[in-house]
């Protein structure tokens, strides 16, 4: 039987109100080197999540781990500036921290959040 270990974090609502079209979800998927699940979860809680929480526009994060597969989904406000800045300047450092645990390359996808 496999288990999924979700980790979530919510930050406070931003002081500026954004239209729902000004939000994006960013998915990062990767396979772990066998036996690195605990190390990955520990690194996420100690380094990745605190770094995300400091980023302008970061809203929330969901980390899902099942066996040796990981999916992280982060939600961003005003992604045109905030997410692009994070992807260009901060994510490369996080990717470097995670690289010893990855089996292959991470797959990064961005999704629009539909309005109701």
PEKA-V795038 format. One record per residue. N is the residue number from 1. D_FIRST is the distance of its C-alpha to the first C-alpha in Angstrom with 2 decimals. Layout:
<<N;D_FIRST> <N;D_FIRST>>
This chain:
<<1;0.00> <2;3.77> <3;6.70> <4;10.20> <5;13.13> <6;16.25> <7;19.63> <8;22.73> <9;26.38> <10;29.34> <11;32.84> <12;35.93> <13;37.34> <14;39.83> <15;43.47> <16;44.35> <17;43.24> <18;41.78> <19;41.63> <20;38.10> <21;39.09> <22;39.45> <23;35.71> <24;33.13> <25;29.42> <26;28.48> <27;25.12> <28;24.20> <29;21.27> <30;20.54> <31;18.33> <32;18.12> <33;19.35> <34;16.61> <35;16.28> <36;18.11> <37;15.61> <38;17.35> <39;20.72> <40;20.22> <41;19.34> <42;22.30> <43;24.61> <44;23.77> <45;24.67> <46;27.66> <47;29.22> <48;27.92> <49;27.78> <50;31.16> <51;32.66> <52;31.50> <53;32.91> <54;36.29> <55;36.57> <56;39.00> <57;37.38> <58;33.80> <59;32.38> <60;28.64> <61;25.44> <62;21.78> <63;19.36> <64;15.80> <65;13.54> <66;10.20> <67;9.62> <68;13.30> <69;14.45> <70;16.71> <71;18.70> <72;21.54> <73;23.86> <74;27.19> <75;29.92> <76;33.54> <77;36.95> <78;39.92> <79;37.91> <80;40.98> <81;42.04> <82;39.24> <83;36.27> <84;38.52> <85;39.85> <86;36.39> <87;35.23> <88;38.42> <89;38.90> <90;35.82> <91;32.78> <92;34.13> <93;34.03> <94;30.44> <95;29.50> <96;31.33> <97;29.42> <98;26.05> <99;27.32> <100;26.44> <101;22.73> <102;22.77> <103;22.09> <104;24.61> <105;26.24> <106;25.14> <107;25.66> <108;27.65> <109;28.47> <110;30.62> <111;30.58> <112;33.36> <113;32.64> <114;34.40> <115;36.97> <116;37.05>>
